[in-house]
Amino acid sequence: MDQLALIFVLLLGAVVMVPVGDRLGLPSPVLMTLGGAVLALLPFVPNVQVPPEFILPIVLPPLLYAAVQRTSWRQFTANIRPIFLLAVLLVFATTAAVAAVAQAVVPGMPLAAAVVLGALVAPPDPVAATAVAGKLGLPRRMVSILEGEGLFNDVTAIVLYHVALAAVLSGTFSVPGAVGSLVLSAVVATAVGLALGWVANKLMGLLGDPTLQIGLTLLVPFVAYVLAEEFRGSGVLAVLVCALFLAEYAVDADDVLGRLAGYTFWEVVDTLVTGVAFGLIGLELHNIFGAASGRWGQMLGAGAAVVAVVVAVRLVWLLPAAWLAKRMHRRRDIDEDIPMSWRETVIMWWSGMRGVASVALALAIPYGVDGGPFPARDEILFIAFAVVLATLLVQGLTLPWLVRRLRVRADTDAEDALERELALRVIKASKRRLREILEVEEVPEEVADQLSRRAYDIGARIAPDIVDDERRELFEKRISRMKRVQRIQGEMLSAARHEVLAARSEPGADPEIVDRVLRHLDIRSLRGTP
């Protein structure tokens, strides 16, 4: 098996492990890691050889861009304080604690190399956390915090990582210089992200075609990352800023097909890249175990010490941080997502799994510096993988049990209330637009009445309990009739599609014209109209 065949095996595994994980009740990233580890043990499977300088630019941009699609600028600004506490200050605290312990347990490790290790194991992985926590029925505010923390802690950690890496390569480390680099990196990245987001938004309008627009969104995160890095900015922050800008401003409410196609496309990208990334974690175990040969006791001891520090620092930080955030939340009546009980705080603690970002940063460490080997590179990689595996496998596999044990569930009443509120707003908006149309157009009275009922039907489909019993009964009868009509229409359209597909293989048939007619029928099927 060669490298290319191995990549395709990982891509296939990324697709297959999603339904397998759903059936077994296990997160697909965990299964991919275990699958990669099994592959690494097979003698005919080659060692993974990915140039370190390609790891971050290839893996992180699409994952971060896909993750931003699930959040919003409002959600970020509303949760700026929890995100700052977890994604900035906690990353600094974890990096410092890990660096101190690593220097103590790994003989001869320079301070800058220890900071490199601390920075790369500091950020919990947003992909792992949301993949595990998102399917457990947790309160939405907790998932929001995990997503926000996961997105922005990568920014802090990666900037720290690059500063420490530069210190190892140059042989000097300056705290004022490091702070200056952090600030400059953030400013440059923000400027690049905003500028590219504005340009991409304008190009979206010029392109028009959904296929070209989706192709542009695939390029944007990579361009943002590379451009920011060229100007000595944070590529990760540039991707986040650009993605948030596009999510806020490049939205056409009436572009239904483009939105559905884009959502599906990024779900596919997210699934494939995530699967390959976690599969690589397992495959790299072969090389990591080889590096530890003859030093198992020392390596395992150092790995266990750092794992304990990473897990303990998160708990020690979260308990007072959650109390402080809750206290400040009561003083300021604002809409903010914070853990509301000690049970939720414990779940937040146990959800701090490391994953793709840590592995990508570890693999991106250069092999040499100034003609010699990078100091303690084998030890850093072994410890990093120990942290990732311990948190991903132990915490990832036990988190569902812990959630059930602590009985932390989503606040369905609040979610239902928001859904009802949106349904009412939908009805009001629909009826308001109908009145505007009736003022300027002549519409028969029976048609106007039917359209007015349709406005209620739109809202009632979202939240059936917003209408009274009498209207609900009438609504259910209309829905029953509509479902029957739609079923018959669906069968008619299905027969039409089969006929068109049969014509595709007939002599003289132009496949391009056949596909055009088939697309027309597909769009009609999507809209539910004949």
FENMOZI-V205004 format. One record per helix or strand of 3 or more residues. SS is the DSSP state (helix for helix, strand for strand). FROM is the first residue (numbers start at 0). TO is the last residue. If there is no record, write none. Layout:
ss: (SS SS)
from: (FROM FROM)
to: (TO TO)
This chain:
ss: (helix helix helix helix helix helix helix helix helix helix helix helix helix helix helix helix helix helix helix helix helix helix)
from: (2 27 51 72 79 110 125 139 174 209 234 255 284 295 341 355 376 411 444 463 468 510)
to: (23 40 67 77 104 121 132 169 206 229 248 282 290 330 349 362 405 439 461 465 503 526)
